């Protein structure tokens, strides 16, 4: 930060936090690895299991948070929860925020 730390410097230092997400195509490609039937759906239980078992292991709470907004459907034949990962990716990518730095005027508007 520049010396002294005035309001303008403070605003520029902190800025708006952005949601850092991969492009939609990358997310779709990654989640498609769980789409064993190539129908746009993935097993909720399978992805939960894998997130808690492989790589940087998620806790149960972290998995719940990560998947809380995933569109979930119940397979009528098996009763299993299935996530529409295509719709989920679209929803996630819609969360992107502007990446520009804010100005003092942005804060003064409200």
C-alpha positions in Angstrom: 0.0 0.0 0.0 1.1 3.5 -0.6 2.1 5.7 2.4 0.0 7.0 4.1 -2.9 4.5 3.8 -5.8 6.7 2.9 -9.3 5.7 1.8 -8.5 5.6 -1.9 -5.4 3.4 -1.2 -7.5 1.1 1.1 -10.1 0.6 -1.6 -7.5 -0.2 -4.2 -5.7 -2.5 -1.8 -8.7 -4.6 -1.0 -10.7 -4.4 -4.1 -13.7 -6.7 -4.8 -13.1 -10.3 -4.2 -13.8 -12.3 -7.4 -15.0 -15.9 -7.7 -12.1 -17.7 -9.5 -13.7 -20.4 -11.6 -12.4 -22.3 -14.6 -14.2 -21.7 -17.9 -17.4 -23.6 -18.3 -15.9 -26.0 -20.8 -13.2 -27.1 -18.4 -15.8 -27.7 -15.6 -18.0 -29.7 -18.0 -15.0 -31.8 -19.1 -14.0 -32.5 -15.5 -17.5 -33.5 -14.3 -18.2 -35.5 -17.4 -15.7 -38.1 -16.1 -18.4 -39.2 -13.7 -21.1 -39.3 -16.4 -20.8 -43.1 -17.1 -24.0 -43.2 -19.2 -23.3 -40.0 -21.2 -26.7 -38.6 -20.3 -25.7 -35.3 -18.5 -26.2 -36.8 -15.1 -23.8 -38.0 -12.4 -24.4 -40.0 -9.3 -24.6 -37.8 -6.2 -23.3 -40.5 -3.9 -20.4 -41.4 -6.3 -19.1 -37.9 -6.6 -19.5 -37.3 -2.8 -17.5 -40.5 -2.2 -14.8 -39.6 -4.6 -14.4 -36.0 -3.3 -13.9 -37.4 0.2 -11.6 -40.2 -0.9 -9.3 -38.9 -3.6 -6.8 -36.0 -4.0 -7.4 -33.1 -1.6 -10.0 -34.9 0.5 -13.1 -33.0 1.3 -14.9 -33.3 4.6 -18.5 -34.2 4.7 -19.4 -30.6 5.4 -17.2 -29.3 2.5 -18.9 -31.7 0.1 -22.3 -30.5 1.3 -21.3 -26.9 0.7 -19.8 -27.7 -2.7 -22.9 -29.5 -3.9 -25.6 -27.6 -2.1 -26.8 -25.8 -5.3 -26.4 -28.7 -7.6 -29.7 -29.5 -9.5 -30.6 -32.9 -8.0 -33.0 -35.4 -9.5 -34.1 -38.8 -8.2 -33.8 -41.8 -10.5 -37.3 -43.4 -10.4 -35.9 -46.9 -11.0 -33.2 -46.9 -8.4 -34.0 -44.0 -6.0 -30.5 -42.7 -6.4 -29.8 -39.0 -6.5 -28.5 -37.7 -9.8 -26.9 -34.3 -10.4 -27.5 -32.5 -13.7 -23.9 -31.4 -14.0 -24.5 -29.5 -17.3 -27.0 -27.2 -15.5 -24.8 -27.1 -12.4 -21.8 -25.8 -14.5 -24.0 -23.1 -16.1 -25.1 -22.0 -12.7 -21.6 -22.0 -11.3 -20.3 -20.0 -14.3 -23.1 -17.5 -13.8 -21.6 -16.6 -10.5 -18.6 -14.9 -12.0 -18.1 -11.4 -10.8 -16.6 -8.5 -12.7 -12.8 -8.6 -12.5 -12.1 -4.9 -12.7 -10.9 -3.0 -9.7 -13.5 -0.9 -7.9 -13.3 2.9 -7.7 -14.2 5.1 -4.8 -17.3 6.1 -6.7 -18.5 2.5 -6.7 -18.6 2.5 -3.0 -20.3 5.9 -2.8 -23.2 4.9 -5.0 -24.9 3.0 -2.2 
